Amino acid sequence: MLTNHFLQIFIFLLLSFSTSAQNSLLWEISANGLEKPSYIFGTVHLNDPKFLDLDPSVSEALNKTDMFAMELVPDSIDMLSLMGTIIMTEGNSIKEMLPDEYYRKIKDFFDDEIGIPIVLFDNVYPLFLTFMFMDDYSVKKDTLPILDIYLYKLALEKGKKIRALEKPEEQIDAITSIPVSSQIEILKSEIANLDSNERDMLQFIELYRKADLDGLLKASYDYSANKSFHEELIVKRNKTMFQRCKKLMQSYPVFIAVGALHLPGGKGLLEFFRNDGYAVKAIMPESEK
């Protein structure tokens, strides 16, 4: 699914300073005129089985709410209508923009690991190729859904109202707003570090397992310090999702599921809620009580 490729990149990105302090992925949002609390849960866009074994506190929070909100609702995405939006303007070519040694590596990777000729993607924005690299080593090749989709299906089974916090075209616009020259540099870094990418992913997974938002934040900063990356993919999206969360919470208690790295930091969702007058409380896992 193309949406999954969009989501993979966001595991790595948040470039502000953390204020979360407590190690928790689940947070209660209350007060400030809310009749009932809502909850926000930091997900990981992976399909590792150990992440699908949810702590009881997560299920309890979902049961207390009437609505489930996530970044994108997969069943509402028209993939065909989006295909044209990931194509660069005429005259831009991956082969022409990459040095020969990098292009040979990406060509070999697509031939050997993905099984699709790179020439089919010659005019696609470079970040989408980066997503395909990341998808290859971060998502297990089985039928398990990523955690976000697992929660979405669980919410459907429980009869929750479903809402998206973003539109697919907004996520694509965030990507295409980043200068192509910056995207090429990011792609080159991904190609140059193919041997260490899986090791880095294991580090992220371990930090997520510990609910270490501060550690994830630091690791994401180490991964990329590109300013346009940060502004377009994190800050602007957080601002949009925050406003939409607030509107939904005025009508219903909501369970909000977004990538964990949208939560911490001075421009993260938790701080946005705090600064707007909400009470924000960490919900610790049952195993730690």
Secondary structure, 3 states (H helix, E strand, C coil): CHHHHHHHHHHHCCCCCCCCCCCCCEEEEECCCCCCCEEEEEECCCCCHHHHCCCHHHHHHHHCCCEEEECCCHHHCCHHHHHHHHECCCCCCHHHHCCHHHHHHHHHHHHHHHCCCHHHHCCECHHHHHHHHHHHHHCCCCCCCCHHHHHHHHHHHCCCEEEECCCHHHHHHHHHCCCHHHHHHHHHHHHHCHHHHHHHHHHHHHHHHCCCHHHHHHHHHHHCCCHHHHHHHHHHHHHHHHHHHHHHHCCCCEEEEEEHHHCCCCCCHHHHHHHCCCEEEEECCHHHC
